[in-house]
Amino acid sequence: MSIEMICRRLQAEKPEVVIPKGKRIQNLDALKLLSLMLVLCLHCSHCFYSLAGVESLWSVTRFIYCMGVLAIPMFFIVSGYQLLGRENSGYGYSVRKIYRILRTSFLLYLLVLGMKWAVFGEMFALAGIPRQFCLNLFQRGDYGLLWFVGALCLVYLAYPAINRLYIERKKLFLWLAAGLMAVMSFAFMITVVRPSDLWLRETGLSQTLRLWIWLGYFCMGGLIKRYKVFDELGRVPVVLVLAAVSFIFLNMIASRRGIWFCEYGYSSIVIVAFVVSVFTWFMKFKIDSRFIKGIIVAFMPAYVFGPVFQDLIADKMILLPEPIGAAVFVLSNGALALCAGWLLMKIPGVSRLLKL
C-alpha cells in the first residue's frame, strides 16, 4: 500500500452528522452516565484503597480506579462530538451556556453545603460561600470537585472559534487538533517521563488550567465524528487489550515515578487510544432506553452529590472483602447519587432552574 493510499484512507470522511440543539442521542447520554460512574470509580476506589489499607497496585480496587481514567476525557469527547459542526453556535450561545452551568453548579453547591450541615454537622460561613465557589472552579476551595465546571466553562469560551474552524477550515482544524495532541504529549513527558520544572508540568497546575487536555479531547470528538479511521479502534478485542495495557501503564507510572493519580495519564497516547476505543465501540450500539432518557436529567446533581454519599457510606463499605468492596462502593454510591439527583429534578420548577 502506497503512502498516497494510506493518506487517502486516513482522510476518508463519514457522512456529515449535525446534531441540532435540543436533540438527544442516547448513545451520548449513555456515555455521559458511564463517565459519571467512572468518576465514582476514581473517588470510591481511592477512598476504599486508603481506608481499607489495600497495599498492592495489582488489586481489584486499583483496577477499578485505573478504569476511571476514562471518565473526564470521555465527557469532553462526548461534548466535542455533540457540539462541533453546529451552525449558529456563536459567543452568544456560549455565554448563555456558561451562565446556566455556573447557576446550576452554584445552586447544587448550596445544596451540598446544606446536606453536609444536616448530616455531618459541618459549619460554614455564609459570607464566604461565593468566594469558596469561585475557588472551587479552580480546585482551590472546599469542594474541589467543581474544578470540572471551571474547565467546562473555559472550553465553552473557546468553542465558537474551534467550531468555525471545524466547519469552514478543515485543514486548520486538523493542525489545531494535532498541535493540542503534541502539547499533551510534551506535558506528559515533562510530568512523568522526564520530570521537569517547566510551567506545563501538570503536577503543579490545577486540573482546570490543563486546558490543552480538555480542548484536545474536545477536538478528538469532532475528529471521530468526521473521519472513518477512528472506527477501527471500536472493536471488543481492541478495547480489552487497551484496558489491560492502560492498567499496566498507569501502575508503571505509580511504581516507577510515585505518581499514583491517574489524572496524570490523560495526556498520554495510551490513554487517548483507550478513551477513543471505548467511545467508538459504544457509538456502534443502537440504544433506545426509557431508563437512560429518564435518568440523564440527574447527571449534574449526581456528579455534585457523589462525594457526600461517599462519606456517608464509606465506613460500611470498607468492611467488605477487597475483591468486591470497591465495586459495591461504586455501585452503591452511584445508585444513591442518581436517585437523589432524579428525585431533586422531579420537584416542580427545579428541573427548569437546574437545566444546563
C-alpha positions as CSV (number, residue, x, y, z in Angstrom):
1,M,0.0,0.0,0.0
2,S,1.5,3.4,-1.1
3,I,1.7,6.4,1.1
4,E,-0.8,8.2,-1.0
5,M,-3.4,5.4,-0.4
6,I,-2.7,5.4,3.3
7,C,-3.2,9.2,3.4
8,R,-6.4,8.8,1.4
9,R,-7.7,6.2,3.8
10,L,-6.8,8.3,6.9
11,Q,-8.7,11.3,5.4
12,A,-11.8,9.3,4.3
13,E,-14.8,11.1,5.8
14,K,-18.1,9.8,7.1
15,P,-21.5,11.3,6.0
16,E,-21.8,14.7,7.8
17,V,-23.5,14.4,11.2
18,V,-25.0,17.6,12.7
19,I,-26.8,17.3,16.0
20,P,-29.5,20.0,16.3
21,K,-29.7,21.9,19.6
22,G,-32.1,20.2,22.0
23,K,-31.9,16.8,20.2
24,R,-30.6,13.9,22.4
25,I,-28.7,10.9,21.1
26,Q,-29.0,8.1,23.7
27,N,-25.5,6.7,22.9
28,L,-24.1,10.1,24.1
29,D,-26.3,10.1,27.1
30,A,-25.2,6.6,28.0
31,L,-21.6,7.7,27.7
32,K,-22.3,10.6,30.0
33,L,-23.7,8.2,32.6
34,L,-20.8,5.9,32.1
35,S,-18.5,8.9,32.7
36,L,-20.4,9.6,35.9
37,M,-19.9,6.1,37.2
38,L,-16.3,6.2,36.2
39,V,-15.8,9.4,38.2
40,L,-17.2,7.4,41.2
41,C,-14.7,4.7,40.4
42,L,-12.0,7.2,40.9
43,H,-13.3,8.6,44.1
44,C,-14.7,5.5,45.8
45,S,-11.8,3.2,44.9
46,H,-9.3,5.8,46.1
47,C,-11.3,6.1,49.4
48,F,-11.5,2.3,49.7
49,Y,-7.8,1.8,48.9
50,S,-6.9,4.3,51.6
51,L,-9.3,3.3,54.4
52,A,-9.2,-0.4,53.9
53,G,-5.4,-0.4,53.8
54,V,-5.0,-2.1,50.4
55,E,-1.3,-2.3,49.7
56,S,-0.9,-3.9,46.2
57,L,-1.1,-1.9,43.0
58,W,-2.2,-5.2,41.3
59,S,-5.5,-5.4,43.1
60,V,-9.2,-5.3,42.0
61,T,-9.5,-1.9,43.8
62,R,-6.6,-0.4,41.9
63,F,-8.0,-1.8,38.6
64,I,-11.4,-0.2,39.2
65,Y,-9.5,3.1,40.0
66,C,-7.5,2.9,36.8
67,M,-10.6,2.3,34.7
68,G,-11.8,5.6,36.0
69,V,-9.2,7.2,33.8
70,L,-11.8,7.2,31.1
71,A,-14.2,9.4,33.0
72,I,-13.3,13.1,32.3
73,P,-11.7,12.6,28.9
74,M,-14.8,10.7,27.8
75,F,-17.1,13.5,28.8
76,F,-15.1,16.1,26.7
77,I,-15.1,13.7,23.7
78,V,-18.8,13.4,24.0
79,S,-19.1,17.2,24.2
80,G,-17.0,17.7,21.1
81,Y,-18.9,15.0,19.1
82,Q,-22.2,16.7,20.1
83,L,-21.2,20.3,19.6
84,L,-18.8,20.5,16.7
85,G,-20.4,21.1,13.4
86,R,-23.4,23.0,14.7
87,E,-24.4,26.2,12.8
88,N,-25.3,29.4,14.6
89,S,-23.3,28.5,17.7
90,G,-21.5,31.7,18.4
91,Y,-20.4,33.5,21.5
92,G,-24.0,34.4,22.5
93,Y,-24.7,30.6,22.8
94,S,-21.5,30.1,24.8
95,V,-22.2,32.9,27.2
96,R,-25.8,31.6,27.8
97,K,-24.5,28.1,28.3
98,I,-21.8,29.2,30.7
99,Y,-24.3,31.2,32.7
100,R,-26.6,28.2,33.1
101,I,-23.7,25.9,34.0
102,L,-22.5,28.3,36.7
103,R,-26.0,28.9,38.0
104,T,-26.8,25.2,38.3
105,S,-23.4,24.4,39.9
106,F,-23.8,27.2,42.5
107,L,-27.3,26.1,43.5
108,L,-26.1,22.5,43.7
109,Y,-23.1,23.6,45.8
110,L,-25.5,25.3,48.2
111,L,-27.5,22.1,48.5
112,V,-24.2,20.2,49.2
113,L,-23.4,22.6,52.0
114,G,-26.9,22.1,53.4
115,M,-26.5,18.3,53.2
116,K,-23.1,18.4,55.0
117,W,-24.5,20.6,57.7
118,A,-27.6,18.4,58.2
119,V,-25.9,15.0,58.0
120,F,-22.4,15.7,59.3
121,G,-22.8,18.8,61.3
122,E,-20.2,20.7,59.3
123,M,-20.3,24.5,59.7
124,F,-19.6,27.1,57.1
125,A,-19.5,30.9,56.9
126,L,-22.3,32.3,54.7
127,A,-20.3,35.3,53.7
128,G,-17.5,33.1,52.4
129,I,-19.7,30.9,50.1
130,P,-19.3,33.0,46.9
131,R,-15.5,33.1,47.3
132,Q,-15.3,29.4,48.0
133,F,-17.4,28.6,45.0
134,C,-15.1,30.7,42.8
135,L,-12.0,29.0,44.3
136,N,-13.7,25.6,43.7
137,L,-13.8,26.3,40.0
138,F,-10.0,26.3,40.1
139,Q,-9.7,23.3,42.5
140,R,-8.6,25.6,45.3
141,G,-11.7,25.8,47.6
142,D,-13.6,23.5,50.0
143,Y,-15.2,21.4,47.3
144,G,-12.6,21.0,44.6
145,L,-14.8,18.6,42.6
146,L,-16.2,21.6,40.9
147,W,-13.0,22.2,39.0
148,F,-14.7,20.3,36.2
149,V,-17.3,23.1,36.0
150,G,-14.5,25.6,35.6
151,A,-12.8,23.6,32.9
152,L,-16.1,23.1,31.0
153,C,-16.7,26.9,31.1
154,L,-13.3,27.5,29.6
155,V,-13.9,25.0,26.8
156,Y,-17.2,26.8,26.0
157,L,-15.4,30.1,25.7
158,A,-13.1,28.5,23.1
159,Y,-16.0,26.6,21.4
160,P,-17.2,29.2,18.8
161,A,-13.7,29.7,17.4
162,I,-13.0,26.0,17.2
163,N,-16.4,25.2,15.7
164,R,-15.8,27.8,12.9
165,L,-12.5,26.0,12.1
166,Y,-14.3,22.7,12.2
167,I,-16.9,23.8,9.7
168,E,-15.0,26.2,7.4
169,R,-11.3,25.3,7.7
170,K,-10.8,21.6,7.9
171,K,-7.1,21.6,7.5
172,L,-6.6,24.3,10.1
173,F,-8.8,22.3,12.5
174,L,-6.6,19.2,11.9
175,W,-3.5,21.3,12.6
176,L,-5.2,22.6,15.8
177,A,-6.0,19.0,16.9
178,A,-2.5,17.8,16.1
179,G,-1.0,20.8,18.0
180,L,-3.0,20.1,21.1
181,M,-2.0,16.4,21.0
182,A,1.6,17.5,20.6
183,V,1.3,19.8,23.7
184,M,-0.4,16.9,25.6
185,S,2.5,14.6,24.8
186,F,5.1,17.2,25.7
187,A,3.3,17.9,29.0
188,F,3.2,14.1,29.8
189,M,6.9,13.8,29.0
190,I,7.9,16.7,31.4
191,T,5.5,15.5,34.1
192,V,6.1,11.7,34.0
193,V,8.8,10.5,31.6
194,R,11.4,13.1,32.4
195,P,10.1,15.3,35.1
196,S,11.0,19.0,34.7
197,D,10.1,22.3,36.4
198,L,8.7,23.9,33.2
199,W,5.3,25.6,33.7
200,L,3.5,22.9,31.6
201,R,4.3,20.3,34.2
202,E,0.9,19.0,35.2
203,T,1.6,18.3,38.9
204,G,2.0,22.0,39.5
205,L,-1.3,23.0,37.9
206,S,-5.0,22.6,38.9
207,Q,-6.9,20.4,36.6
208,T,-9.0,23.4,35.5
209,L,-6.0,25.0,33.9
210,R,-4.8,22.0,32.0
211,L,-6.8,23.3,29.1
212,W,-4.7,21.6,26.4
213,I,-6.1,18.3,27.7
214,W,-9.8,19.3,27.7
215,L,-9.6,21.0,24.3
216,G,-7.6,18.1,22.9
217,Y,-10.3,15.6,23.8
218,F,-13.0,18.0,22.7
219,C,-11.4,18.3,19.3
220,M,-11.0,14.5,19.3
221,G,-14.8,14.2,19.5
222,G,-15.0,16.2,16.3
223,L,-12.4,14.0,14.5
224,I,-14.2,10.8,15.5
225,K,-17.4,12.2,14.1
226,R,-15.8,13.2,10.8
227,Y,-13.2,10.5,9.9
228,K,-13.8,6.8,9.5
229,V,-10.3,5.7,10.6
230,F,-11.1,6.0,14.3
231,D,-13.9,3.4,14.0
232,E,-11.1,0.8,13.6
233,L,-10.4,1.2,17.4
234,G,-14.1,0.5,18.3
235,R,-13.8,-3.3,18.5
236,V,-14.1,-5.5,21.6
237,P,-10.6,-7.1,21.3
238,V,-9.0,-3.7,20.9
239,V,-11.0,-2.3,23.9
240,L,-9.9,-5.2,26.1
241,V,-6.3,-5.1,25.1
242,L,-6.1,-1.3,25.6
243,A,-7.9,-1.7,29.0
244,A,-5.1,-4.2,30.1
245,V,-2.4,-2.0,28.6
246,S,-3.7,1.1,30.4
247,F,-3.9,-0.7,33.7
248,I,-0.3,-1.8,33.4
249,F,0.8,1.6,32.1
250,L,-0.8,3.5,35.0
251,N,0.7,1.1,37.5
252,M,4.2,1.5,36.0
253,I,3.8,5.3,36.4
254,A,2.8,4.7,40.1
255,S,5.6,2.3,40.8
256,R,8.4,4.0,39.0
257,R,7.6,7.6,39.3
258,G,5.5,7.6,42.5
259,I,2.6,9.3,40.6
260,W,-0.5,7.4,42.0
261,F,-3.2,9.5,40.5
262,C,-4.4,8.6,37.0
263,E,-5.2,12.2,36.1
264,Y,-1.5,12.5,35.0
265,G,-2.1,9.8,32.4
266,Y,-4.7,11.8,30.5
267,S,-2.1,13.4,28.2
268,S,-0.5,10.1,27.2
269,I,-1.1,8.4,23.8
270,V,-2.0,5.1,25.6
271,I,-4.9,6.7,27.4
272,V,-6.1,8.7,24.4
273,A,-6.3,5.5,22.4
274,F,-8.1,3.7,25.2
275,V,-10.7,6.5,25.5
276,V,-11.3,6.7,21.8
277,S,-11.7,2.9,21.5
278,V,-14.4,2.8,24.2
279,F,-16.2,5.8,22.7
280,T,-16.2,4.4,19.2
281,W,-17.2,1.0,20.4
282,F,-20.2,2.5,22.4
283,M,-21.3,4.5,19.4
284,K,-21.9,1.3,17.4
285,F,-24.8,0.2,19.6
286,K,-28.4,1.1,18.9
287,I,-29.6,2.4,22.2
288,D,-33.2,3.2,22.9
289,S,-33.8,3.1,26.6
290,R,-36.5,4.8,28.7
291,F,-34.3,4.4,31.7
292,I,-31.5,6.5,30.1
293,K,-33.9,9.0,28.8
294,G,-35.4,9.5,32.3
295,I,-32.2,9.4,34.4
296,I,-29.9,11.6,32.3
297,V,-31.5,14.7,33.9
298,A,-29.8,13.6,37.2
299,F,-26.3,13.7,35.6
300,M,-25.1,17.0,37.1
301,P,-26.8,16.7,40.5
302,A,-25.4,13.1,40.9
303,Y,-21.9,14.3,40.0
304,V,-22.0,17.0,42.6
305,F,-23.7,14.9,45.3
306,G,-21.4,11.9,44.8
307,P,-18.8,12.8,47.5
308,V,-21.5,13.4,50.1
309,F,-22.9,9.9,49.8
310,Q,-19.4,8.5,49.6
311,D,-18.6,9.9,53.0
312,L,-22.0,8.7,54.3
313,I,-21.5,5.0,53.4
314,A,-17.6,4.7,53.5
315,D,-17.4,3.2,56.9
316,K,-19.8,0.4,55.9
317,M,-18.1,-0.3,52.6
318,I,-14.6,-0.8,54.0
319,L,-15.9,-3.8,56.0
320,L,-16.4,-5.7,52.7
321,P,-13.8,-8.1,51.3
322,E,-11.3,-6.3,49.0
323,P,-12.2,-8.1,45.7
324,I,-15.8,-6.8,45.9
325,G,-15.7,-3.9,48.3
326,A,-14.7,-1.2,45.8
327,A,-17.2,-2.4,43.2
328,V,-20.1,-2.4,45.7
329,F,-18.9,1.0,46.9
330,V,-19.1,2.5,43.4
331,L,-22.5,0.9,42.6
332,S,-24.0,2.0,45.9
333,N,-22.7,5.5,45.7
334,G,-23.9,5.7,42.1
335,A,-27.4,4.5,42.9
336,L,-27.7,6.9,45.9
337,A,-26.4,9.9,43.9
338,L,-28.5,9.2,40.8
339,C,-31.7,8.6,42.9
340,A,-31.1,11.8,44.8
341,G,-30.5,13.7,41.6
342,W,-33.5,12.2,39.9
343,L,-35.8,13.0,42.9
344,L,-34.5,16.5,43.0
345,M,-35.2,17.1,39.3
346,K,-38.8,15.9,39.9
347,I,-39.6,18.7,42.3
348,P,-41.8,21.2,40.4
349,G,-39.7,24.1,39.0
350,V,-36.4,22.6,40.0
351,S,-35.6,21.0,36.6
352,R,-36.1,24.3,34.9
353,L,-33.9,26.1,37.4
354,L,-31.1,23.5,37.1
355,K,-31.3,23.0,33.4
356,L,-27.9,23.1,31.7
